[in-house]
């Protein structure tokens, strides 16, 4: 991360459009969340078959 690309501090604010989209998603009966695994919810490893989720990542999807 470059010094100019630091994350903003303070509360997260959502645009009205994003807030409305989040409400619609929250009301769905079934939701599929598809993500990359190795390096996203698990540490990067040399062999993708060895990737295991971090405990907090696994808990977020439970």
Secondary structure, DSSP 4 states (H G I P E B T S, - for coil): --GGGPPPPS-----HHHHHHHHHHHT-S--------BTTTB---SSGGG--B-HHHHHHT-
